[in-house]
Amino acid sequence: MQNKQIILKNRPKGYPDSSTWQLEENNIPDLEEGEILIEHHYISLDPAMRGWMNDTKSYIPPVAIDQVMRAGAIGKVIQTNNNPKFEVGDCVTSWGGVQQYSITNGDGWYKVDNNLATMPMYLGVLGMPGMTAYFGILEVAKIKAGDIVLVSGAAGAVGAIVGQIAKIKGCSVIGIAGGKEKTNYLKNELGFDEVIDYKTENIYSALKKKCPKGIDVYFDNVGGVILDAALSKLRMHAKVVICGAISQYNNKHKINGPSNYLSLLVTRSTMQGMVVTDYVKQFGEAAKQMGIWLKEGKLKSKEDVYNGIENFQETYNRLFTGEKNGKLVLKVKE
């Protein structure tokens, strides 16, 4: 059997290009005692992947050169060599990487029921993005009913769920996204109270108009100018959650930090970063609650699925061009 894999060949400066990765096809070795062979069906594409390619200090070691590109994956066990935890046919998910198959002893892999939800949903609303949104807005921001919540990257995999959870909890929610299709989706389908199209509106003027009383919580997925503008609208004792900074990930120079940070001092506000892996032990309870909201129709998910491991780079680029709707997923099972 052959395994198609996306291998990291060079550390990019700025946007990754054709020299960053290489598609390779390698033989799948025989299983050793206790190992399982997983056939990947879908791969998760996330903005964090860009940071994992940098050889810099971070919350997780960088992907090594000549290694499979790190990514979340979901698939099914197709072979086992006396592994006590998994059986052929089990649907499982973990950090399988951008490849069609993976061999593992099962550590870090979790069984999921793909009869209750689709496989792509386990990479989105019931996966890392959903967990990020859940713990970011409930545990870090600690929202309460009546809060005014501003979310950037609001049509993305994390932002859309953040906004919906805030609505469920009785908050007023303003979403920032790019383009009419995305802003219409936020307001008409997800029930956001207000939306700002950063592509056509001046962000400062729009915030003044749509957040006239200021904001209690800012959930940041983009960084840069939008973060700076949001800091100017903080109410007393507001909370800023730093989840991501997609506008800065491909910079060739220094990251542009906020110049309005003194707003934190004036309003006695807090700014806190969050990494979802800090909450691994609580994923089960979060998934249960999210499942209830999905069943009740209070929470909606959208997955944007593209086909073919050969199309990895083209699909990955959609993370940064905005040419996607919801959670970006690559189908790799032929």
Residue frames as qw, qx, qy, qz and C-alpha x, y, z in Angstrom:
[[0.000, 0.885, 0.465, 0.000, 0.00, 0.00, 0.00],
 [0.412, 0.311, 0.013, 0.857, 1.10, 3.53, -0.80],
 [0.246, -0.768, -0.442, 0.394, 0.64, 6.61, 1.38],
 [0.314, 0.661, 0.153, 0.664, 0.48, 10.08, -0.15],
 [0.503, -0.632, -0.319, 0.496, 1.98, 12.63, 2.25],
 [0.197, 0.914, 0.001, 0.354, 2.58, 16.39, 2.31],
 [0.774, -0.245, -0.183, 0.555, 6.14, 16.89, 3.56],
 [0.096, -0.984, 0.021, 0.146, 7.50, 20.20, 4.89],
 [0.820, 0.288, 0.035, 0.494, 10.64, 20.98, 2.87],
 [0.350, 0.295, -0.123, 0.881, 11.37, 24.63, 3.69],
 [0.167, -0.619, -0.534, 0.551, 10.39, 27.18, 6.32],
 [0.286, 0.709, 0.419, 0.490, 8.53, 29.94, 4.47],
 [0.191, -0.299, -0.189, 0.916, 9.10, 33.66, 4.83],
 [0.405, 0.193, -0.123, -0.885, 5.78, 35.33, 4.25],
 [0.852, 0.164, 0.078, -0.491, 3.25, 33.26, 2.32],
 [0.643, -0.179, 0.725, 0.172, 4.18, 29.61, 1.74],
 [0.496, 0.578, -0.359, -0.539, 4.95, 28.88, -1.90],
 [0.918, 0.238, -0.249, -0.196, 5.55, 25.83, -4.10],
 [0.488, 0.449, -0.667, 0.340, 8.91, 25.20, -2.40],
 [0.434, -0.475, 0.461, -0.611, 7.38, 24.94, 1.10],
 [0.770, -0.087, 0.560, -0.293, 5.90, 21.45, 0.76],
 [0.263, 0.344, -0.799, -0.418, 6.39, 18.39, -1.37],
 [0.880, 0.000, 0.104, -0.463, 3.87, 15.67, -2.19],
 [0.070, 0.437, -0.895, -0.046, 5.47, 12.27, -1.68],
 [0.900, -0.051, -0.162, -0.402, 4.20, 8.73, -2.08],
 [0.004, 0.512, -0.826, 0.238, 5.76, 6.18, 0.27],
 [0.583, -0.108, -0.798, -0.110, 5.24, 2.54, 1.16],
 [0.621, -0.570, 0.149, -0.517, 3.23, 1.82, 4.30],
 [0.164, 0.388, -0.879, 0.222, 5.31, -0.40, 6.61],
 [0.593, -0.296, -0.743, -0.093, 3.96, -3.48, 8.36],
 [0.499, -0.725, 0.037, -0.473, 2.36, -2.93, 11.74],
 [0.268, 0.292, -0.798, 0.454, 4.36, -3.72, 14.85],
 [0.370, -0.399, -0.817, 0.191, 2.79, -5.27, 17.94],
 [0.149, -0.602, -0.507, 0.598, 0.12, -3.00, 19.41],
 [0.006, -0.278, 0.233, 0.932, -0.11, -0.65, 16.42],
 [0.479, 0.610, 0.600, -0.196, -3.08, 0.32, 14.28],
 [0.252, 0.067, 0.488, 0.833, -3.36, 1.59, 10.71],
 [0.221, 0.667, 0.458, -0.545, -5.74, 4.49, 10.20],
 [0.336, 0.402, 0.545, 0.655, -7.08, 5.54, 6.82],
 [0.001, 0.384, 0.216, -0.898, -7.66, 9.28, 6.94],
 [0.291, 0.661, 0.670, 0.173, -10.87, 10.54, 5.40],
 [0.084, 0.933, 0.173, 0.304, -10.56, 14.26, 6.15],
 [0.573, -0.033, -0.240, 0.783, -7.83, 16.71, 7.18],
 [0.152, -0.908, -0.329, 0.212, -8.40, 19.93, 9.14],
 [0.486, 0.399, 0.043, 0.776, -6.88, 23.11, 7.70],
 [0.376, -0.847, -0.324, 0.190, -6.36, 25.83, 10.31],
 [0.202, 0.930, -0.158, 0.264, -4.56, 29.21, 10.45],
 [0.606, -0.702, 0.373, 0.014, -2.35, 27.90, 13.26],
 [0.922, 0.170, 0.214, 0.275, -0.60, 25.70, 10.70],
 [0.427, 0.813, -0.114, 0.379, 1.30, 28.76, 9.50],
 [0.322, -0.817, 0.395, -0.270, 2.84, 29.28, 12.93],
 [0.907, -0.259, 0.332, 0.018, 3.81, 25.62, 13.24],
 [0.814, 0.478, 0.034, 0.328, 6.17, 26.04, 10.29],
 [0.099, 0.876, -0.287, 0.375, 8.25, 28.70, 12.06],
 [0.755, -0.039, -0.499, 0.424, 11.30, 27.60, 14.03],
 [0.059, -0.519, 0.273, -0.808, 10.49, 29.90, 16.95],
 [0.020, -0.069, -0.829, 0.555, 9.45, 29.48, 20.56],
 [0.509, -0.219, -0.301, -0.776, 5.74, 28.75, 20.80],
 [0.693, -0.258, 0.407, -0.536, 3.16, 26.69, 22.67],
 [0.946, 0.118, 0.299, -0.038, 4.03, 23.67, 20.50],
 [0.475, -0.400, 0.547, 0.561, 7.29, 22.58, 18.78],
 [0.427, 0.568, -0.299, -0.637, 7.56, 23.45, 15.09],
 [0.945, 0.282, 0.149, -0.076, 7.03, 20.87, 12.37],
 [0.526, -0.497, 0.526, 0.447, 10.44, 19.44, 11.53],
 [0.398, 0.599, -0.469, -0.513, 11.84, 19.74, 8.03],
 [0.366, 0.227, -0.865, -0.256, 11.22, 16.55, 5.99],
 [0.130, 0.181, 0.893, -0.392, 8.36, 15.55, 8.26],
 [0.026, -0.566, -0.751, -0.338, 4.65, 15.23, 7.49],
 [0.103, -0.376, 0.023, -0.921, 2.85, 18.56, 7.84],
 [0.006, 0.204, 0.803, -0.560, 0.98, 18.66, 11.16],
 [0.427, -0.161, -0.259, -0.851, -2.81, 18.76, 10.99],
 [0.564, 0.006, 0.639, -0.523, -5.85, 17.35, 12.67],
 [0.352, 0.138, -0.786, -0.489, -7.30, 14.30, 10.93],
 [0.678, -0.009, 0.514, -0.525, -10.25, 11.95, 11.17],
 [0.515, 0.308, -0.698, -0.391, -10.65, 8.50, 9.66],
 [0.918, -0.207, 0.039, -0.337, -11.19, 4.83, 10.36],
 [0.419, -0.488, 0.765, 0.034, -9.05, 2.01, 11.71],
 [0.795, 0.383, -0.290, -0.372, -8.48, -0.47, 8.86],
 [0.781, 0.153, -0.574, 0.191, -5.86, -2.75, 10.45],
 [0.479, -0.744, 0.325, -0.335, -4.80, -3.60, 13.98],
 [0.647, 0.264, -0.681, 0.219, -2.01, -5.73, 15.43],
 [0.600, -0.374, -0.643, 0.294, -3.31, -6.69, 18.86],
 [0.013, 0.289, -0.224, 0.931, -4.15, -3.18, 20.03],
 [0.132, -0.363, -0.866, 0.316, -6.48, -3.51, 23.04],
 [0.093, 0.465, 0.316, -0.822, -8.14, -0.09, 22.64],
 [0.426, 0.480, -0.208, -0.738, -9.18, -0.03, 18.99],
 [0.642, 0.195, 0.740, 0.041, -10.92, -2.32, 16.53],
 [0.170, 0.088, 0.631, 0.752, -11.18, -2.31, 12.75],
 [0.079, -0.646, -0.646, -0.399, -14.00, 0.06, 11.79],
 [0.328, -0.697, -0.368, 0.521, -13.55, 2.48, 14.70],
 [0.274, 0.831, 0.145, 0.462, -13.85, 6.14, 13.68],
 [0.649, -0.501, -0.165, 0.547, -10.97, 8.03, 15.28],
 [0.257, 0.904, 0.048, 0.338, -9.49, 11.53, 15.34],
 [0.631, -0.619, 0.048, 0.465, -6.21, 13.17, 16.41],
 [0.062, 0.838, -0.356, -0.408, -3.12, 14.89, 14.97],
 [0.883, 0.159, 0.422, 0.129, -2.73, 12.54, 12.02],
 [0.267, -0.470, 0.443, 0.715, -1.03, 15.00, 9.70],
 [0.571, 0.588, -0.122, -0.560, -1.59, 15.78, 6.03],
 [0.058, 0.297, -0.922, -0.242, -1.42, 12.24, 4.67],
 [0.679, -0.070, -0.456, -0.571, -3.77, 9.46, 3.65],
 [0.860, -0.267, -0.434, 0.013, -2.74, 6.95, 6.32],
 [0.079, -0.708, 0.542, -0.445, -1.06, 6.95, 9.71],
 [0.764, -0.107, -0.621, 0.142, 0.35, 4.25, 11.95],
 [0.209, -0.598, 0.379, -0.675, 0.13, 4.70, 15.72],
 [0.253, -0.060, -0.911, 0.319, -0.07, 2.82, 19.00],
 [0.270, -0.666, -0.654, -0.237, -3.27, 4.79, 19.61],
 [0.363, -0.477, -0.359, 0.715, -1.92, 7.31, 22.12],
 [0.015, 0.360, -0.037, -0.932, -3.69, 10.63, 21.63],
 [0.262, -0.119, -0.680, -0.675, -6.34, 9.17, 19.31],
 [0.359, 0.131, 0.592, -0.710, -9.99, 9.29, 20.31],
 [0.108, 0.345, 0.892, 0.272, -13.00, 7.34, 19.15],
 [0.310, 0.228, 0.122, -0.915, -15.96, 9.35, 17.89],
 [0.454, 0.390, 0.794, -0.108, -19.40, 8.31, 16.66],
 [0.013, 0.171, -0.437, -0.883, -19.79, 9.36, 13.03],
 [0.105, -0.497, -0.819, -0.268, -23.44, 8.27, 13.20],
 [0.197, -0.747, -0.466, 0.432, -24.15, 11.18, 15.55],
 [0.110, 0.890, -0.102, -0.431, -22.31, 13.79, 13.47],
 [0.792, 0.594, -0.081, 0.112, -20.43, 13.87, 10.18],
 [0.810, -0.101, -0.055, 0.576, -16.67, 13.41, 10.13],
 [0.316, 0.509, 0.020, 0.801, -16.02, 17.04, 9.06],
 [0.431, -0.785, -0.122, -0.427, -18.05, 18.25, 12.05],
 [0.841, -0.480, -0.069, 0.241, -15.59, 16.48, 14.35],
 [0.609, 0.110, 0.041, 0.785, -12.87, 18.67, 12.81],
 [0.003, 0.525, 0.160, 0.836, -14.99, 21.79, 13.27],
 [0.481, -0.585, 0.009, -0.653, -17.74, 22.50, 15.76],
 [0.903, -0.412, 0.015, -0.122, -17.03, 19.26, 17.68],
 [0.844, 0.165, -0.150, 0.488, -13.27, 19.48, 17.18],
 [0.520, -0.176, -0.188, 0.814, -10.47, 21.90, 18.02],
 [0.001, 0.343, 0.179, 0.922, -12.20, 25.02, 16.60],
 [0.542, -0.592, -0.426, -0.418, -15.35, 24.30, 18.58],
 [0.716, -0.445, -0.375, 0.385, -13.40, 23.59, 21.75],
 [0.387, 0.077, -0.057, 0.917, -11.40, 26.80, 21.22],
 [0.227, -0.482, -0.266, -0.803, -14.59, 28.82, 20.90],
 [0.669, -0.555, -0.471, -0.148, -16.27, 27.14, 23.88],
 [0.685, -0.438, -0.289, 0.505, -13.46, 27.58, 26.38],
 [0.345, 0.184, 0.052, 0.919, -12.30, 30.91, 24.98],
 [0.239, -0.495, -0.223, -0.805, -15.64, 32.63, 25.38],
 [0.711, -0.566, -0.331, -0.255, -16.88, 30.82, 28.52],
 [0.815, -0.390, -0.208, 0.375, -13.72, 30.18, 30.55],
 [0.504, 0.026, -0.002, 0.863, -11.38, 32.99, 29.45],
 [0.077, -0.405, -0.201, -0.889, -13.85, 35.77, 28.63],
 [0.094, -0.314, -0.801, 0.501, -16.31, 34.55, 31.29],
 [0.189, -0.275, -0.349, -0.876, -19.24, 36.16, 29.51],
 [0.103, 0.358, 0.767, -0.522, -22.48, 36.91, 31.28],
 [0.197, 0.694, 0.665, 0.194, -25.95, 37.80, 30.04],
 [0.008, 0.966, 0.199, -0.165, -26.14, 41.37, 28.77],
 [0.474, -0.493, 0.374, 0.626, -22.47, 41.64, 27.76],
 [0.555, 0.786, -0.085, -0.259, -21.65, 43.32, 24.45],
 [0.737, -0.252, 0.538, 0.321, -19.35, 40.93, 22.60],
 [0.444, 0.776, -0.294, -0.339, -17.27, 41.81, 19.53],
 [0.824, -0.104, 0.522, 0.193, -15.82, 38.96, 17.46],
 [0.268, 0.698, -0.464, -0.475, -13.32, 39.28, 14.61],
 [0.166, 0.223, -0.923, -0.268, -12.94, 36.59, 11.98],
 [0.530, 0.020, 0.518, -0.671, -16.58, 36.02, 12.86],
 [0.836, 0.303, -0.127, -0.439, -17.47, 33.87, 9.85],
 [0.355, 0.485, -0.798, 0.048, -14.53, 31.52, 10.46],
 [0.658, -0.130, -0.742, -0.012, -14.49, 28.15, 12.16],
 [0.358, -0.223, -0.626, 0.655, -13.86, 29.61, 15.64],
 [0.075, 0.017, 0.100, -0.992, -15.49, 33.03, 15.36],
 [0.512, -0.226, -0.482, -0.674, -18.89, 31.77, 14.16],
 [0.633, -0.339, -0.690, 0.090, -19.14, 29.41, 17.13],
 [0.274, -0.120, -0.424, 0.855, -17.95, 32.09, 19.59],
 [0.251, -0.099, -0.101, -0.958, -20.71, 34.40, 18.42],
 [0.624, -0.276, -0.580, -0.445, -23.39, 31.74, 18.61],
 [0.558, -0.284, -0.672, 0.394, -22.41, 30.68, 22.13],
 [0.099, -0.063, -0.272, 0.955, -22.47, 34.31, 23.22],
 [0.450, -0.189, -0.308, -0.817, -26.00, 34.63, 21.82],
 [0.651, -0.286, -0.699, -0.074, -27.06, 31.45, 23.62],
 [0.477, -0.279, -0.547, 0.629, -25.77, 33.02, 26.84],
 [0.074, -0.868, -0.472, 0.132, -27.80, 36.21, 26.36],
 [0.362, -0.468, 0.148, 0.792, -25.15, 38.57, 25.00],
 [0.480, 0.835, 0.056, -0.264, -25.36, 41.17, 22.26],
 [0.725, -0.162, 0.481, 0.466, -22.97, 40.11, 19.50],
 [0.376, 0.853, -0.163, -0.323, -21.24, 42.15, 16.79],
 [0.856, -0.011, 0.407, 0.319, -19.29, 40.21, 14.19],
 [0.125, 0.790, -0.376, -0.469, -16.51, 41.44, 11.92],
 [0.743, 0.115, 0.614, 0.240, -16.04, 39.62, 8.61],
 [0.049, -0.448, 0.434, 0.780, -15.09, 40.32, 5.01],
 [0.124, -0.039, -0.765, -0.630, -17.64, 40.42, 2.20],
 [0.560, -0.110, -0.031, -0.821, -21.39, 40.58, 1.80],
 [0.751, -0.055, -0.619, -0.223, -21.88, 36.80, 1.70],
 [0.492, -0.037, -0.714, 0.496, -20.19, 36.33, 5.07],
 [0.104, -0.037, 0.379, -0.919, -21.82, 39.29, 6.80],
 [0.648, -0.105, -0.267, -0.705, -25.26, 38.20, 5.54],
 [0.697, -0.065, -0.714, 0.032, -24.59, 34.70, 6.86],
 [0.264, 0.002, -0.641, 0.721, -23.72, 36.05, 10.30],
 [0.285, 0.022, 0.245, -0.926, -26.77, 38.25, 10.60],
 [0.678, 0.050, -0.252, -0.689, -29.43, 36.29, 8.72],
 [0.798, 0.010, -0.594, -0.105, -28.48, 32.70, 9.55],
 [0.559, -0.033, -0.649, 0.515, -26.57, 32.87, 12.82],
 [0.358, -0.809, -0.456, -0.096, -28.50, 35.73, 14.40],
 [0.468, -0.104, -0.196, 0.855, -25.68, 38.18, 15.15],
 [0.002, 0.805, 0.427, -0.411, -27.08, 41.54, 16.29],
 [0.251, 0.910, -0.158, -0.290, -24.75, 43.61, 14.11],
 [0.861, 0.084, 0.271, 0.422, -22.07, 42.93, 11.52],
 [0.004, -0.870, 0.259, 0.420, -19.16, 44.94, 10.17],
 [0.863, 0.423, 0.148, 0.235, -17.70, 44.32, 6.72],
 [0.473, -0.671, 0.212, 0.530, -14.05, 45.30, 7.13],
 [0.523, 0.145, 0.545, 0.639, -13.59, 45.24, 3.36],
 [0.117, 0.632, 0.465, 0.609, -16.09, 48.01, 2.70],
 [0.368, -0.886, -0.222, -0.173, -16.42, 49.86, 6.02],
 [0.192, 0.621, -0.489, 0.582, -13.98, 51.98, 7.99],
 [0.592, -0.228, -0.742, 0.216, -13.46, 49.90, 11.10],
 [0.168, -0.118, -0.467, 0.860, -13.33, 52.85, 13.52],
 [0.377, -0.041, -0.117, -0.918, -16.47, 54.49, 12.10],
 [0.649, -0.169, -0.649, -0.359, -18.31, 51.16, 12.03],
 [0.466, -0.202, -0.732, 0.453, -17.44, 50.41, 15.66],
 [0.046, 0.060, 0.283, -0.956, -18.61, 53.86, 16.71],
 [0.528, -0.051, -0.289, -0.796, -21.93, 53.30, 14.94],
 [0.767, -0.118, -0.563, -0.284, -22.57, 49.66, 15.84],
 [0.645, -0.293, -0.569, 0.418, -21.00, 49.59, 19.32],
 [0.026, -0.768, -0.028, -0.640, -22.09, 53.01, 20.61],
 [0.656, -0.711, 0.087, -0.239, -21.89, 51.85, 24.24],
 [0.036, -0.657, 0.749, -0.075, -18.53, 50.16, 23.79],
 [0.815, 0.074, -0.551, -0.163, -17.76, 46.46, 24.29],
 [0.701, -0.587, 0.327, -0.238, -17.41, 44.17, 27.30],
 [0.766, -0.202, 0.570, 0.219, -15.58, 41.39, 25.46],
 [0.496, 0.701, -0.374, -0.351, -13.44, 41.36, 22.36],
 [0.860, -0.091, 0.489, 0.116, -12.61, 37.91, 20.96],
 [0.217, 0.802, -0.390, -0.396, -9.70, 38.41, 18.58],
 [0.889, 0.121, 0.416, 0.149, -8.85, 36.07, 15.74],
 [0.631, 0.701, 0.151, 0.296, -7.10, 38.51, 13.42],
 [0.582, -0.414, -0.009, 0.700, -4.83, 40.99, 15.25],
 [0.366, 0.256, 0.336, 0.829, -3.42, 44.05, 13.48],
 [0.100, -0.240, -0.098, -0.961, -5.55, 47.10, 12.74],
 [0.578, -0.456, -0.489, -0.468, -8.79, 45.48, 13.88],
 [0.650, -0.375, -0.521, 0.407, -7.36, 44.62, 17.29],
 [0.271, -0.007, -0.161, 0.949, -6.14, 48.19, 17.64],
 [0.305, -0.338, -0.287, -0.843, -9.58, 49.55, 16.76],
 [0.656, -0.456, -0.582, -0.151, -11.36, 47.20, 19.17],
 [0.526, -0.223, -0.477, 0.668, -9.15, 48.35, 22.05],
 [0.007, 0.160, -0.017, 0.987, -10.49, 51.87, 21.56],
 [0.544, -0.351, -0.342, -0.681, -14.04, 50.67, 22.38],
 [0.474, -0.128, -0.815, 0.309, -13.42, 48.85, 25.67],
 [0.494, -0.725, -0.161, -0.453, -15.81, 49.44, 28.54],
 [0.298, -0.653, 0.572, -0.396, -14.71, 49.35, 32.17],
 [0.551, -0.293, 0.762, -0.174, -13.26, 45.98, 33.18],
 [0.807, 0.440, -0.169, -0.357, -13.58, 44.57, 29.67],
 [0.718, -0.289, 0.608, 0.178, -11.88, 41.35, 28.61],
 [0.519, 0.661, -0.417, -0.347, -9.85, 40.83, 25.44],
 [0.867, -0.128, 0.480, 0.045, -9.22, 37.22, 24.40],
 [0.222, 0.679, -0.584, -0.386, -6.25, 36.70, 22.07],
 [0.888, 0.089, 0.434, -0.121, -7.06, 33.55, 20.15],
 [0.735, 0.227, 0.411, 0.489, -5.26, 34.24, 16.87],
 [0.012, -0.767, 0.120, 0.630, -3.77, 36.89, 14.61],
 [0.743, 0.343, 0.523, 0.238, -4.34, 35.70, 11.08],
 [0.348, 0.936, 0.040, 0.040, -3.61, 39.12, 9.60],
 [0.164, -0.866, 0.472, 0.027, -0.04, 38.86, 10.90],
 [0.889, -0.184, 0.414, 0.063, 0.91, 35.23, 10.27],
 [0.797, 0.406, 0.249, 0.372, 2.49, 35.80, 6.86],
 [0.026, -0.986, 0.145, 0.072, 4.40, 38.98, 7.75],
 [0.801, 0.361, -0.222, 0.424, 7.98, 39.05, 6.51],
 [0.174, 0.501, -0.381, 0.757, 8.82, 41.62, 9.16],
 [0.002, -0.012, -0.733, 0.680, 7.84, 42.26, 12.77],
 [0.124, -0.598, -0.788, -0.077, 4.28, 41.63, 13.89],
 [0.070, -0.470, -0.046, -0.879, 2.30, 44.86, 14.16],
 [0.275, -0.341, -0.775, 0.456, 1.30, 45.16, 17.80],
 [0.096, -0.832, -0.523, -0.162, -1.48, 47.36, 19.20],
 [0.265, 0.318, -0.172, 0.894, -0.77, 51.04, 19.71],
 [0.454, -0.537, -0.117, -0.701, -4.03, 51.49, 21.67],
 [0.630, -0.144, -0.730, 0.222, -2.93, 49.22, 24.50],
 [0.067, 0.095, -0.474, 0.873, -3.22, 52.02, 27.07],
 [0.590, -0.281, -0.265, -0.709, -6.98, 51.56, 26.77],
 [0.720, -0.201, -0.657, 0.101, -6.41, 48.51, 28.95],
 [0.332, -0.049, -0.496, 0.801, -5.05, 50.78, 31.67],
 [0.236, -0.154, 0.009, -0.959, -7.75, 53.43, 31.40],
 [0.719, -0.198, -0.287, -0.602, -10.60, 50.91, 31.49],
 [0.453, -0.414, 0.723, -0.317, -8.90, 48.49, 33.94],
 [0.900, 0.258, -0.096, -0.338, -9.36, 45.80, 31.32],
 [0.601, -0.406, 0.672, 0.150, -7.50, 42.53, 30.81],
 [0.660, 0.541, -0.410, -0.322, -5.99, 40.94, 27.71],
 [0.625, -0.347, 0.695, -0.081, -5.35, 37.20, 27.85],
 [0.401, 0.374, -0.732, -0.404, -4.10, 34.65, 25.37],
 [0.798, -0.092, 0.470, -0.366, -5.69, 31.23, 25.14],
 [0.284, 0.356, -0.842, -0.289, -4.55, 27.87, 23.76],
 [0.806, -0.144, -0.188, -0.542, -7.17, 25.16, 23.53],
 [0.713, 0.117, -0.675, 0.147, -4.88, 22.33, 24.62],
 [0.038, -0.293, 0.606, -0.739, -4.98, 23.74, 28.16],
 [0.622, -0.053, 0.285, -0.727, -8.53, 22.38, 28.39],
 [0.429, 0.190, -0.835, -0.287, -8.08, 18.84, 27.03],
 [0.060, -0.094, -0.925, 0.362, -9.42, 17.20, 30.19],
 [0.324, 0.411, 0.475, -0.708, -12.68, 19.13, 29.77],
 [0.206, 0.176, -0.619, -0.737, -13.25, 18.40, 26.08],
 [0.115, -0.273, -0.951, -0.085, -15.80, 15.70, 26.86],
 [0.025, 0.606, 0.597, -0.525, -18.11, 18.00, 28.79],
 [0.135, 0.503, -0.179, -0.835, -17.82, 20.69, 26.13],
 [0.156, 0.058, -0.819, -0.549, -18.60, 18.25, 23.29],
 [0.045, -0.436, -0.887, 0.148, -21.65, 17.01, 25.20],
 [0.087, 0.653, 0.343, -0.670, -23.00, 20.54, 25.65],
 [0.142, 0.410, -0.450, -0.780, -22.25, 21.50, 22.04],
 [0.073, -0.127, -0.937, -0.316, -24.04, 18.36, 20.90],
 [0.043, 0.588, 0.719, -0.368, -27.11, 19.36, 22.88],
 [0.128, 0.636, 0.013, -0.761, -27.10, 22.85, 21.34],
 [0.101, 0.216, -0.732, -0.639, -26.72, 21.37, 17.85],
 [0.040, -0.327, -0.941, -0.078, -29.66, 19.02, 18.44],
 [0.033, 0.677, 0.542, -0.496, -31.78, 21.88, 19.78],
 [0.419, 0.702, 0.383, 0.429, -30.97, 24.00, 16.73],
 [0.262, -0.941, -0.043, 0.210, -29.32, 26.70, 18.83],
 [0.322, -0.640, 0.536, 0.446, -25.92, 26.05, 17.25],
 [0.807, 0.576, 0.084, -0.102, -25.18, 25.72, 13.55],
 [0.532, -0.470, 0.519, 0.476, -22.06, 24.54, 11.79],
 [0.665, 0.723, -0.045, -0.182, -20.74, 25.00, 8.28],
 [0.658, -0.358, 0.531, 0.395, -17.94, 22.99, 6.73],
 [0.496, 0.765, -0.240, -0.332, -16.25, 23.95, 3.46],
 [0.794, -0.202, 0.554, 0.150, -14.87, 20.71, 2.02],
 [0.448, 0.717, -0.426, -0.322, -12.40, 20.39, -0.86],
 [0.987, 0.032, 0.152, -0.033, -11.12, 17.20, -2.45],
 [0.840, 0.441, -0.144, 0.281, -7.71, 15.69, -2.99],
 [0.662, -0.604, 0.069, 0.439, -4.42, 15.71, -1.09],
 [0.575, 0.242, 0.312, 0.716, -2.82, 16.93, -4.34],
 [0.017, 0.752, 0.274, 0.599, -4.80, 20.15, -3.86],
 [0.573, -0.545, -0.422, 0.443, -3.50, 20.76, -0.33],
 [0.346, -0.185, -0.033, 0.919, -1.62, 24.00, -1.01],
 [0.117, -0.352, -0.432, -0.822, -4.40, 25.54, -3.08],
 [0.517, -0.626, -0.551, -0.192, -6.90, 24.68, -0.36],
 [0.566, -0.411, -0.333, 0.632, -4.59, 25.86, 2.44],
 [0.218, 0.127, 0.121, 0.960, -4.29, 29.27, 0.73],
 [0.286, -0.610, -0.521, -0.524, -8.03, 29.78, 1.20],
 [0.532, -0.562, -0.476, 0.419, -7.35, 30.29, 4.91],
 [0.345, -0.439, -0.031, 0.829, -5.69, 33.60, 4.11],
 [0.026, 0.147, 0.483, 0.863, -7.51, 34.75, 0.97],
 [0.396, 0.166, 0.416, -0.801, -10.91, 34.45, 2.65],
 [0.565, 0.167, -0.537, -0.603, -12.19, 32.18, -0.15],
 [0.292, -0.114, -0.941, 0.128, -13.95, 29.82, 2.21],
 [0.523, -0.448, -0.102, -0.718, -17.17, 29.56, 4.14],
 [0.852, -0.454, 0.067, -0.253, -16.92, 28.09, 7.62],
 [0.652, -0.514, 0.543, 0.125, -14.52, 25.33, 8.65],
 [0.502, 0.641, -0.507, -0.283, -11.98, 24.49, 5.94],
 [0.776, -0.205, 0.591, -0.075, -11.59, 20.74, 5.42],
 [0.347, 0.525, -0.668, -0.398, -9.66, 18.65, 2.90],
 [0.939, 0.014, 0.234, -0.250, -11.00, 15.24, 1.89],
 [0.032, 0.652, -0.733, -0.190, -8.07, 12.87, 1.32],
 [0.600, 0.028, 0.797, -0.070, -9.77, 9.47, 1.03],
 [0.185, 0.266, -0.622, -0.713, -9.82, 8.50, -2.64]]
